[in-house]
Amino acid sequence: MKVVSLFIVLFVSSLLFFSCKTTKIPTCDNSVAAKLVNRNGLDGCGWAIELEEGGILEPLNLKEFDIKKKNNKKIWITYEETKGYVSICMIGPIIKVKCISDR
């Protein structure tokens, strides 16, 4: 009976251990530190990205990323500046985010 009980405990434990899914934390290579800032109070503005080193960016494609938007949330991003876009907000360069991570 002890052997059967031990086997059941080991079997159930191994099922629990190996069935846990791990999620890979997204990281952005060569990213820069920044934070999300809510600029909805300014005419024509929405969410912007404030770089830690200074400067504010206007992202075109922030909705493409599954990231919870919270004012002053620390993030890491890679991006490229765009040409041919204009903004009503005019608080900084308009960019296309290539990668964004909050970890």
Biopython code that builds the backbone (N, CA, C, O; Angstrom):
import numpy as np
from Bio.PDB.StructureBuilder import StructureBuilder

atoms = [
    (1, "MET", "N", (0.814, -1.190, 0.000)),
    (1, "MET", "CA", (0.000, 0.000, 0.000)),
    (1, "MET", "C", (0.861, 1.258, 0.000)),
    (1, "MET", "O", (0.519, 2.238, -0.661)),
    (2, "LYS", "N", (1.978, 1.242, 0.736)),
    (2, "LYS", "CA", (2.872, 2.411, 0.774)),
    (2, "LYS", "C", (3.451, 2.695, -0.597)),
    (2, "LYS", "O", (3.594, 3.853, -0.988)),
    (3, "VAL", "N", (3.788, 1.631, -1.334)),
    (3, "VAL", "CA", (4.385, 1.797, -2.653)),
    (3, "VAL", "C", (3.375, 2.424, -3.606)),
    (3, "VAL", "O", (3.729, 3.316, -4.377)),
    (4, "VAL", "N", (2.139, 1.979, -3.567)),
    (4, "VAL", "CA", (1.094, 2.523, -4.435)),
    (4, "VAL", "C", (0.834, 3.987, -4.086)),
    (4, "VAL", "O", (0.706, 4.816, -4.988)),
    (5, "SER", "N", (0.756, 4.315, -2.820)),
    (5, "SER", "CA", (0.544, 5.698, -2.384)),
    (5, "SER", "C", (1.696, 6.593, -2.829)),
    (5, "SER", "O", (1.475, 7.704, -3.310)),
    (6, "LEU", "N", (2.915, 6.112, -2.669)),
    (6, "LEU", "CA", (4.091, 6.866, -3.092)),
    (6, "LEU", "C", (4.065, 7.092, -4.596)),
    (6, "LEU", "O", (4.368, 8.186, -5.072)),
    (7, "PHE", "N", (3.699, 6.045, -5.348)),
    (7, "PHE", "CA", (3.622, 6.162, -6.801)),
    (7, "PHE", "C", (2.585, 7.212, -7.200)),
    (7, "PHE", "O", (2.845, 8.031, -8.081)),
    (8, "ILE", "N", (1.420, 7.198, -6.565)),
    (8, "ILE", "CA", (0.359, 8.158, -6.883)),
    (8, "ILE", "C", (0.808, 9.584, -6.576)),
    (8, "ILE", "O", (0.574, 10.489, -7.377)),
    (9, "VAL", "N", (1.442, 9.793, -5.443)),
    (9, "VAL", "CA", (1.929, 11.115, -5.060)),
    (9, "VAL", "C", (2.974, 11.602, -6.066)),
    (9, "VAL", "O", (2.930, 12.756, -6.491)),
    (10, "LEU", "N", (3.903, 10.741, -6.444)),
    (10, "LEU", "CA", (4.932, 11.126, -7.415)),
    (10, "LEU", "C", (4.326, 11.413, -8.786)),
    (10, "LEU", "O", (4.737, 12.349, -9.471)),
    (11, "PHE", "N", (3.352, 10.605, -9.178)),
    (11, "PHE", "CA", (2.712, 10.792, -10.472)),
    (11, "PHE", "C", (1.957, 12.125, -10.522)),
    (11, "PHE", "O", (2.108, 12.887, -11.477)),
    (12, "VAL", "N", (1.166, 12.398, -9.522)),
    (12, "VAL", "CA", (0.405, 13.655, -9.473)),
    (12, "VAL", "C", (1.350, 14.855, -9.388)),
    (12, "VAL", "O", (1.123, 15.874, -10.040)),
    (13, "SER", "N", (2.398, 14.736, -8.593)),
    (13, "SER", "CA", (3.376, 15.829, -8.478)),
    (13, "SER", "C", (4.050, 16.110, -9.804)),
    (13, "SER", "O", (4.233, 17.270, -10.174)),
    (14, "SER", "N", (4.421, 15.060, -10.525)),
    (14, "SER", "CA", (5.088, 15.256, -11.813)),
    (14, "SER", "C", (4.127, 15.867, -12.830)),
    (14, "SER", "O", (4.537, 16.688, -13.650)),
    (15, "LEU", "N", (2.848, 15.474, -12.785)),
    (15, "LEU", "CA", (1.871, 16.092, -13.681)),
    (15, "LEU", "C", (1.738, 17.581, -13.412)),
    (15, "LEU", "O", (1.707, 18.384, -14.344)),
    (16, "LEU", "N", (1.660, 17.946, -12.161)),
    (16, "LEU", "CA", (1.546, 19.359, -11.811)),
    (16, "LEU", "C", (2.786, 20.142, -12.204)),
    (16, "LEU", "O", (2.689, 21.259, -12.712)),
    (17, "PHE", "N", (3.933, 19.563, -11.971)),
    (17, "PHE", "CA", (5.189, 20.247, -12.268)),
    (17, "PHE", "C", (5.372, 20.463, -13.765)),
    (17, "PHE", "O", (5.728, 21.561, -14.193)),
    (18, "PHE", "N", (5.133, 19.424, -14.567)),
    (18, "PHE", "CA", (5.390, 19.519, -15.992)),
    (18, "PHE", "C", (4.249, 20.158, -16.781)),
    (18, "PHE", "O", (4.427, 20.498, -17.950)),
    (19, "SER", "N", (3.097, 20.325, -16.169)),
    (19, "SER", "CA", (1.988, 20.947, -16.885)),
    (19, "SER", "C", (2.002, 22.466, -16.768)),
    (19, "SER", "O", (1.238, 23.137, -17.462)),
    (20, "CYS", "N", (2.843, 23.020, -15.916)),
    (20, "CYS", "CA", (2.928, 24.472, -15.773)),
    (20, "CYS", "C", (3.525, 25.072, -17.029)),
    (20, "CYS", "O", (4.573, 24.632, -17.504)),
    (21, "LYS", "N", (2.858, 26.070, -17.559)),
    (21, "LYS", "CA", (3.363, 26.756, -18.747)),
    (21, "LYS", "C", (4.167, 27.953, -18.309)),
    (21, "LYS", "O", (3.777, 28.687, -17.401)),
    (22, "THR", "N", (5.275, 28.139, -18.954)),
    (22, "THR", "CA", (6.062, 29.336, -18.695)),
    (22, "THR", "C", (5.887, 30.268, -19.884)),
    (22, "THR", "O", (5.890, 29.833, -21.035)),
    (23, "THR", "N", (5.739, 31.512, -19.603)),
    (23, "THR", "CA", (5.609, 32.483, -20.676)),
    (23, "THR", "C", (6.924, 33.231, -20.816)),
    (23, "THR", "O", (7.523, 33.685, -19.842)),
    (24, "LYS", "N", (7.337, 33.337, -22.039)),
    (24, "LYS", "CA", (8.576, 34.044, -22.316)),
    (24, "LYS", "C", (8.332, 35.540, -22.185)),
    (24, "LYS", "O", (7.417, 36.087, -22.801)),
    (25, "ILE", "N", (9.146, 36.186, -21.389)),
    (25, "ILE", "CA", (9.030, 37.630, -21.215)),
    (25, "ILE", "C", (9.615, 38.306, -22.451)),
    (25, "ILE", "O", (10.778, 38.086, -22.792)),
    (26, "PRO", "N", (8.811, 39.127, -23.121)),
    (26, "PRO", "CA", (9.335, 39.778, -24.312)),
    (26, "PRO", "C", (10.429, 40.784, -23.950)),
    (26, "PRO", "O", (10.283, 41.584, -23.025)),
    (27, "THR", "N", (11.485, 40.724, -24.674)),
    (27, "THR", "CA", (12.563, 41.692, -24.483)),
    (27, "THR", "C", (12.875, 42.319, -25.839)),
    (27, "THR", "O", (12.691, 41.702, -26.888)),
    (28, "CYS", "N", (13.334, 43.512, -25.792)),
    (28, "CYS", "CA", (13.669, 44.230, -27.013)),
    (28, "CYS", "C", (15.175, 44.437, -27.060)),
    (28, "CYS", "O", (15.740, 45.107, -26.195)),
    (29, "ASP", "N", (15.823, 43.866, -28.062)),
    (29, "ASP", "CA", (17.260, 44.057, -28.224)),
    (29, "ASP", "C", (17.561, 45.514, -28.549)),
    (29, "ASP", "O", (16.834, 46.152, -29.311)),
    (30, "ASN", "N", (18.620, 46.028, -27.977)),
    (30, "ASN", "CA", (19.078, 47.404, -28.217)),
    (30, "ASN", "C", (17.992, 48.435, -27.912)),
    (30, "ASN", "O", (17.864, 49.436, -28.618)),
    (31, "SER", "N", (17.226, 48.192, -26.877)),
    (31, "SER", "CA", (16.121, 49.087, -26.532)),
    (31, "SER", "C", (16.603, 50.253, -25.671)),
    (31, "SER", "O", (17.704, 50.237, -25.120)),
    (32, "VAL", "N", (15.750, 51.250, -25.578)),
    (32, "VAL", "CA", (16.018, 52.409, -24.730)),
    (32, "VAL", "C", (14.938, 52.482, -23.652)),
    (32, "VAL", "O", (13.790, 52.099, -23.879)),
    (33, "ALA", "N", (15.323, 52.976, -22.487)),
    (33, "ALA", "CA", (14.380, 53.113, -21.373)),
    (33, "ALA", "C", (13.482, 54.316, -21.620)),
    (33, "ALA", "O", (13.921, 55.355, -22.114)),
    (34, "ALA", "N", (12.219, 54.148, -21.267)),
    (34, "ALA", "CA", (11.241, 55.218, -21.467)),
    (34, "ALA", "C", (10.070, 54.994, -20.522)),
    (34, "ALA", "O", (10.082, 54.083, -19.695)),
    (35, "LYS", "N", (9.061, 55.842, -20.662)),
    (35, "LYS", "CA", (7.820, 55.632, -19.918)),
    (35, "LYS", "C", (6.645, 56.103, -20.766)),
    (35, "LYS", "O", (6.768, 57.020, -21.577)),
    (36, "LEU", "N", (5.504, 55.450, -20.557)),
    (36, "LEU", "CA", (4.277, 55.862, -21.225)),
    (36, "LEU", "C", (3.711, 57.078, -20.507)),
    (36, "LEU", "O", (3.677, 57.111, -19.277)),
    (37, "VAL", "N", (3.275, 58.055, -21.247)),
    (37, "VAL", "CA", (2.654, 59.233, -20.645)),
    (37, "VAL", "C", (1.334, 59.516, -21.360)),
    (37, "VAL", "O", (1.250, 59.478, -22.587)),
    (38, "ASN", "N", (0.321, 59.796, -20.570)),
    (38, "ASN", "CA", (-1.000, 60.075, -21.102)),
    (38, "ASN", "C", (-1.122, 61.574, -21.369)),
    (38, "ASN", "O", (-1.136, 62.381, -20.440)),
    (39, "ARG", "N", (-1.210, 61.933, -22.636)),
    (39, "ARG", "CA", (-1.316, 63.345, -23.032)),
    (39, "ARG", "C", (-2.702, 63.669, -23.583)),
    (39, "ARG", "O", (-2.851, 64.586, -24.390)),
    (40, "ASN", "N", (-3.716, 62.920, -23.149)),
    (40, "ASN", "CA", (-5.084, 63.151, -23.632)),
    (40, "ASN", "C", (-5.600, 64.536, -23.288)),
    (40, "ASN", "O", (-6.537, 65.007, -23.933)),
    (41, "GLY", "N", (-5.034, 65.197, -22.311)),
    (41, "GLY", "CA", (-5.467, 66.537, -21.940)),
    (41, "GLY", "C", (-5.083, 67.602, -22.954)),
    (41, "GLY", "O", (-5.669, 68.684, -22.958)),
    (42, "LEU", "N", (-4.124, 67.322, -23.803)),
    (42, "LEU", "CA", (-3.710, 68.272, -24.836)),
    (42, "LEU", "C", (-4.500, 68.013, -26.113)),
    (42, "LEU", "O", (-4.799, 66.862, -26.432)),
    (43, "ASP", "N", (-4.837, 69.059, -26.838)),
    (43, "ASP", "CA", (-5.613, 68.907, -28.071)),
    (43, "ASP", "C", (-4.916, 67.986, -29.060)),
    (43, "ASP", "O", (-3.745, 68.178, -29.387)),
    (44, "GLY", "N", (-5.649, 66.987, -29.529)),
    (44, "GLY", "CA", (-5.138, 66.092, -30.559)),
    (44, "GLY", "C", (-4.132, 65.077, -30.078)),
    (44, "GLY", "O", (-3.554, 64.356, -30.891)),
    (45, "CYS", "N", (-3.905, 64.998, -28.781)),
    (45, "CYS", "CA", (-2.893, 64.082, -28.259)),
    (45, "CYS", "C", (-3.533, 62.839, -27.661)),
    (45, "CYS", "O", (-4.721, 62.824, -27.338)),
    (46, "GLY", "N", (-2.735, 61.816, -27.522)),
    (46, "GLY", "CA", (-3.134, 60.581, -26.869)),
    (46, "GLY", "C", (-1.972, 60.099, -26.018)),
    (46, "GLY", "O", (-1.399, 60.864, -25.242)),
    (47, "TRP", "N", (-1.630, 58.837, -26.166)),
    (47, "TRP", "CA", (-0.495, 58.283, -25.438)),
    (47, "TRP", "C", (0.796, 58.667, -26.142)),
    (47, "TRP", "O", (0.897, 58.602, -27.367)),
    (48, "ALA", "N", (1.765, 59.061, -25.361)),
    (48, "ALA", "CA", (3.082, 59.413, -25.879)),
    (48, "ALA", "C", (4.128, 58.605, -25.116)),
    (48, "ALA", "O", (3.823, 57.958, -24.114)),
    (49, "ILE", "N", (5.344, 58.654, -25.600)),
    (49, "ILE", "CA", (6.455, 57.954, -24.959)),
    (49, "ILE", "C", (7.520, 58.979, -24.608)),
    (49, "ILE", "O", (8.031, 59.690, -25.473)),
    (50, "GLU", "N", (7.841, 59.042, -23.332)),
    (50, "GLU", "CA", (8.871, 59.961, -22.853)),
    (50, "GLU", "C", (10.155, 59.173, -22.618)),
    (50, "GLU", "O", (10.197, 58.266, -21.787)),
    (51, "LEU", "N", (11.193, 59.529, -23.355)),
    (51, "LEU", "CA", (12.467, 58.832, -23.226)),
    (51, "LEU", "C", (13.148, 59.203, -21.915)),
    (51, "LEU", "O", (13.065, 60.345, -21.462)),
    (52, "GLU", "N", (13.818, 58.235, -21.315)),
    (52, "GLU", "CA", (14.527, 58.486, -20.055)),
    (52, "GLU", "C", (15.642, 59.506, -20.254)),
    (52, "GLU", "O", (15.937, 60.297, -19.359)),
    (53, "GLU", "N", (16.249, 59.483, -21.418)),
    (53, "GLU", "CA", (17.345, 60.411, -21.712)),
    (53, "GLU", "C", (16.851, 61.793, -22.134)),
    (53, "GLU", "O", (17.648, 62.698, -22.377)),
    (54, "GLY", "N", (15.524, 61.946, -22.220)),
    (54, "GLY", "CA", (14.934, 63.223, -22.601)),
    (54, "GLY", "C", (14.283, 63.161, -23.965)),
    (54, "GLY", "O", (14.763, 62.464, -24.859)),
    (55, "GLY", "N", (13.219, 63.868, -24.123)),
    (55, "GLY", "CA", (12.491, 63.905, -25.380)),
    (55, "GLY", "C", (11.196, 63.113, -25.288)),
    (55, "GLY", "O", (11.089, 62.147, -24.532)),
    (56, "ILE", "N", (10.218, 63.545, -26.072)),
    (56, "ILE", "CA", (8.921, 62.887, -26.119)),
    (56, "ILE", "C", (8.660, 62.445, -27.550)),
    (56, "ILE", "O", (8.928, 63.181, -28.500)),
    (57, "LEU", "N", (8.132, 61.232, -27.694)),
    (57, "LEU", "CA", (7.852, 60.650, -28.995)),
    (57, "LEU", "C", (6.352, 60.419, -29.142)),
    (57, "LEU", "O", (5.660, 60.114, -28.171)),
    (58, "GLU", "N", (5.861, 60.570, -30.373)),
    (58, "GLU", "CA", (4.467, 60.282, -30.677)),
    (58, "GLU", "C", (4.399, 58.982, -31.475)),
    (58, "GLU", "O", (4.762, 58.960, -32.651)),
    (59, "PRO", "N", (3.937, 57.895, -30.843)),
    (59, "PRO", "CA", (3.888, 56.617, -31.556)),
    (59, "PRO", "C", (2.672, 56.509, -32.468)),
    (59, "PRO", "O", (1.567, 56.906, -32.101)),
    (60, "LEU", "N", (2.894, 55.964, -33.665)),
    (60, "LEU", "CA", (1.805, 55.733, -34.611)),
    (60, "LEU", "C", (1.059, 54.433, -34.314)),
    (60, "LEU", "O", (-0.158, 54.362, -34.488)),
    (61, "ASN", "N", (1.775, 53.417, -33.873)),
    (61, "ASN", "CA", (1.232, 52.064, -33.841)),
    (61, "ASN", "C", (1.208, 51.439, -32.443)),
    (61, "ASN", "O", (1.388, 50.228, -32.316)),
    (62, "LEU", "N", (0.998, 52.210, -31.428)),
    (62, "LEU", "CA", (1.008, 51.686, -30.061)),
    (62, "LEU", "C", (-0.091, 50.642, -29.845)),
    (62, "LEU", "O", (0.073, 49.731, -29.033)),
    (63, "LYS", "N", (-1.206, 50.767, -30.563)),
    (63, "LYS", "CA", (-2.319, 49.826, -30.419)),
    (63, "LYS", "C", (-1.976, 48.417, -30.922)),
    (63, "LYS", "O", (-2.671, 47.457, -30.593)),
    (64, "GLU", "N", (-0.923, 48.294, -31.706)),
    (64, "GLU", "CA", (-0.522, 46.984, -32.227)),
    (64, "GLU", "C", (0.102, 46.091, -31.158)),
    (64, "GLU", "O", (0.255, 44.888, -31.370)),
    (65, "PHE", "N", (0.457, 46.660, -30.026)),
    (65, "PHE", "CA", (1.161, 45.920, -28.987)),
    (65, "PHE", "C", (0.247, 45.659, -27.799)),
    (65, "PHE", "O", (-0.529, 46.520, -27.384)),
    (66, "ASP", "N", (0.359, 44.465, -27.270)),
    (66, "ASP", "CA", (-0.465, 44.058, -26.129)),
    (66, "ASP", "C", (0.238, 44.475, -24.840)),
    (66, "ASP", "O", (0.872, 43.660, -24.171)),
    (67, "ILE", "N", (0.117, 45.739, -24.512)),
    (67, "ILE", "CA", (0.747, 46.269, -23.307)),
    (67, "ILE", "C", (-0.285, 47.115, -22.568)),
    (67, "ILE", "O", (-0.995, 47.919, -23.173)),
    (68, "LYS", "N", (-0.355, 46.926, -21.276)),
    (68, "LYS", "CA", (-1.312, 47.683, -20.473)),
    (68, "LYS", "C", (-0.827, 49.123, -20.373)),
    (68, "LYS", "O", (0.296, 49.390, -19.947)),
    (69, "LYS", "N", (-1.686, 50.032, -20.767)),
    (69, "LYS", "CA", (-1.311, 51.454, -20.737)),
    (69, "LYS", "C", (-1.627, 52.032, -19.364)),
    (69, "LYS", "O", (-2.767, 52.002, -18.901)),
    (70, "LYS", "N", (-0.598, 52.551, -18.736)),
    (70, "LYS", "CA", (-0.722, 53.191, -17.429)),
    (70, "LYS", "C", (0.214, 54.389, -17.435)),
    (70, "LYS", "O", (1.365, 54.280, -17.859)),
    (71, "ASN", "N", (-0.273, 55.524, -16.970)),
    (71, "ASN", "CA", (0.536, 56.741, -16.978)),
    (71, "ASN", "C", (1.815, 56.542, -16.173)),
    (71, "ASN", "O", (1.782, 56.009, -15.064)),
    (72, "ASN", "N", (2.932, 56.970, -16.733)),
    (72, "ASN", "CA", (4.274, 56.879, -16.143)),
    (72, "ASN", "C", (4.779, 55.456, -15.989)),
    (72, "ASN", "O", (5.666, 55.202, -15.174)),
    (73, "LYS", "N", (4.233, 54.530, -16.750)),
    (73, "LYS", "CA", (4.691, 53.136, -16.714)),
    (73, "LYS", "C", (6.040, 53.023, -17.404)),
    (73, "LYS", "O", (6.211, 53.490, -18.530)),
    (74, "LYS", "N", (7.000, 52.402, -16.726)),
    (74, "LYS", "CA", (8.345, 52.231, -17.277)),
    (74, "LYS", "C", (8.298, 51.168, -18.369)),
    (74, "LYS", "O", (7.729, 50.093, -18.183)),
    (75, "ILE", "N", (8.905, 51.486, -19.504)),
    (75, "ILE", "CA", (8.960, 50.567, -20.638)),
    (75, "ILE", "C", (10.340, 50.625, -21.283)),
    (75, "ILE", "O", (11.149, 51.502, -20.983)),
    (76, "TRP", "N", (10.588, 49.673, -22.172)),
    (76, "TRP", "CA", (11.779, 49.663, -23.013)),
    (76, "TRP", "C", (11.296, 49.509, -24.438)),
    (76, "TRP", "O", (10.449, 48.663, -24.723)),
    (77, "ILE", "N", (11.831, 50.322, -25.335)),
    (77, "ILE", "CA", (11.355, 50.295, -26.718)),
    (77, "ILE", "C", (12.503, 50.349, -27.713)),
    (77, "ILE", "O", (13.604, 50.817, -27.423)),
    (78, "THR", "N", (12.192, 49.848, -28.894)),
    (78, "THR", "CA", (12.988, 50.128, -30.077)),
    (78, "THR", "C", (12.008, 50.756, -31.071)),
    (78, "THR", "O", (10.836, 50.382, -31.121)),
    (79, "TYR", "N", (12.489, 51.687, -31.840)),
    (79, "TYR", "CA", (11.592, 52.429, -32.724)),
    (79, "TYR", "C", (12.366, 52.998, -33.887)),
    (79, "TYR", "O", (13.596, 53.004, -33.902)),
    (80, "GLU", "N", (11.609, 53.483, -34.873)),
    (80, "GLU", "CA", (12.222, 54.214, -35.982)),
    (80, "GLU", "C", (11.375, 55.454, -36.256)),
    (80, "GLU", "O", (10.145, 55.413, -36.202)),
    (81, "GLU", "N", (12.051, 56.536, -36.546)),
    (81, "GLU", "CA", (11.342, 57.776, -36.880)),
    (81, "GLU", "C", (10.721, 57.621, -38.261)),
    (81, "GLU", "O", (11.271, 56.962, -39.143)),
    (82, "THR", "N", (9.563, 58.245, -38.424)),
    (82, "THR", "CA", (8.854, 58.141, -39.690)),
    (82, "THR", "C", (8.936, 59.477, -40.442)),
    (82, "THR", "O", (9.193, 60.529, -39.856)),
    (83, "LYS", "N", (8.721, 59.403, -41.695)),
    (83, "LYS", "CA", (8.694, 60.595, -42.546)),
    (83, "LYS", "C", (7.316, 60.676, -43.193)),
    (83, "LYS", "O", (6.680, 59.650, -43.430)),
    (84, "GLY", "N", (6.866, 61.862, -43.473)),
    (84, "GLY", "CA", (5.620, 62.055, -44.201)),
    (84, "GLY", "C", (4.366, 62.060, -43.349)),
    (84, "GLY", "O", (3.262, 62.051, -43.893)),
    (85, "TYR", "N", (4.500, 62.074, -42.036)),
    (85, "TYR", "CA", (3.339, 62.147, -41.147)),
    (85, "TYR", "C", (3.335, 63.498, -40.451)),
    (85, "TYR", "O", (4.386, 64.062, -40.146)),
    (86, "VAL", "N", (2.141, 64.002, -40.207)),
    (86, "VAL", "CA", (1.998, 65.230, -39.436)),
    (86, "VAL", "C", (1.095, 64.930, -38.243)),
    (86, "VAL", "O", (0.318, 63.975, -38.265)),
    (87, "SER", "N", (1.207, 65.749, -37.212)),
    (87, "SER", "CA", (0.446, 65.522, -35.999)),
    (87, "SER", "C", (-0.182, 66.826, -35.531)),
    (87, "SER", "O", (0.418, 67.896, -35.632)),
    (88, "ILE", "N", (-1.390, 66.716, -35.022)),
    (88, "ILE", "CA", (-2.036, 67.872, -34.404)),
    (88, "ILE", "C", (-1.379, 68.158, -33.060)),
    (88, "ILE", "O", (-1.255, 69.311, -32.647)),
    (89, "CYS", "N", (-0.962, 67.099, -32.390)),
    (89, "CYS", "CA", (-0.402, 67.204, -31.046)),
    (89, "CYS", "C", (0.934, 67.966, -31.031)),
    (89, "CYS", "O", (1.139, 68.847, -30.196)),
    (90, "MET", "N", (1.815, 67.632, -31.935)),
    (90, "MET", "CA", (3.114, 68.299, -32.106)),
    (90, "MET", "C", (3.957, 68.384, -30.827)),
    (90, "MET", "O", (4.486, 69.446, -30.498)),
    (91, "ILE", "N", (4.079, 67.263, -30.111)),
    (91, "ILE", "CA", (4.921, 67.283, -28.905)),
    (91, "ILE", "C", (6.262, 66.600, -29.119)),
    (91, "ILE", "O", (7.130, 66.643, -28.247)),
    (92, "GLY", "N", (6.434, 65.966, -30.284)),
    (92, "GLY", "CA", (7.702, 65.309, -30.549)),
    (92, "GLY", "C", (7.671, 64.594, -31.879)),
    (92, "GLY", "O", (6.662, 64.615, -32.585)),
    (93, "PRO", "N", (8.783, 63.958, -32.221)),
    (93, "PRO", "CA", (8.853, 63.208, -33.487)),
    (93, "PRO", "C", (7.828, 62.081, -33.511)),
    (93, "PRO", "O", (7.539, 61.461, -32.487)),
    (94, "ILE", "N", (7.285, 61.828, -34.695)),
    (94, "ILE", "CA", (6.347, 60.726, -34.883)),
    (94, "ILE", "C", (7.165, 59.478, -35.206)),
    (94, "ILE", "O", (8.027, 59.493, -36.085)),
    (95, "ILE", "N", (6.880, 58.397, -34.479)),
    (95, "ILE", "CA", (7.676, 57.178, -34.616)),
    (95, "ILE", "C", (6.793, 55.961, -34.865)),
    (95, "ILE", "O", (5.589, 55.975, -34.611)),
    (96, "LYS", "N", (7.424, 54.921, -35.363)),
    (96, "LYS", "CA", (6.798, 53.604, -35.465)),
    (96, "LYS", "C", (7.532, 52.721, -34.449)),
    (96, "LYS", "O", (8.744, 52.530, -34.544)),
    (97, "VAL", "N", (6.787, 52.189, -33.482)),
    (97, "VAL", "CA", (7.379, 51.317, -32.468)),
    (97, "VAL", "C", (7.652, 49.960, -33.117)),
    (97, "VAL", "O", (6.772, 49.378, -33.750)),
    (98, "LYS", "N", (8.874, 49.466, -32.955)),
    (98, "LYS", "CA", (9.236, 48.152, -33.494)),
    (98, "LYS", "C", (9.086, 47.082, -32.421)),
    (98, "LYS", "O", (8.679, 45.958, -32.715)),
    (99, "CYS", "N", (9.414, 47.428, -31.178)),
    (99, "CYS", "CA", (9.324, 46.486, -30.070)),
    (99, "CYS", "C", (9.081, 47.288, -28.801)),
    (99, "CYS", "O", (9.635, 48.373, -28.622)),
    (100, "ILE", "N", (8.237, 46.735, -27.910)),
    (100, "ILE", "CA", (7.976, 47.393, -26.642)),
    (100, "ILE", "C", (7.862, 46.324, -25.566)),
    (100, "ILE", "O", (7.254, 45.275, -25.778)),
    (101, "SER", "N", (8.450, 46.600, -24.416)),
    (101, "SER", "CA", (8.430, 45.648, -23.312)),
    (101, "SER", "C", (8.306, 46.415, -22.004)),
    (101, "SER", "O", (8.842, 47.515, -21.865)),
    (102, "ASP", "N", (7.598, 45.827, -21.049)),
    (102, "ASP", "CA", (7.513, 46.463, -19.742)),
    (102, "ASP", "C", (8.269, 45.673, -18.695)),
    (102, "ASP", "O", (8.032, 45.846, -17.500)),
    (103, "ARG", "N", (9.164, 44.819, -19.116)),
    (103, "ARG", "CA", (9.963, 44.001, -18.202)),
    (103, "ARG", "C", (11.417, 44.053, -18.560)),
    (103, "ARG", "O", (12.239, 43.422, -17.895)),
]
sb = StructureBuilder()
sb.init_structure("model")
sb.init_model(0)
sb.init_chain("A")
sb.init_seg("    ")
for serial, (resi, resn, name, xyz) in enumerate(atoms, 1):
    if name == "N":
        sb.init_residue(resn, " ", resi, " ")
    sb.init_atom(name, np.array(xyz, "f"), 0.0, 1.0, " ", f" {name:<3s}", serial, name[0])
structure = sb.get_structure()
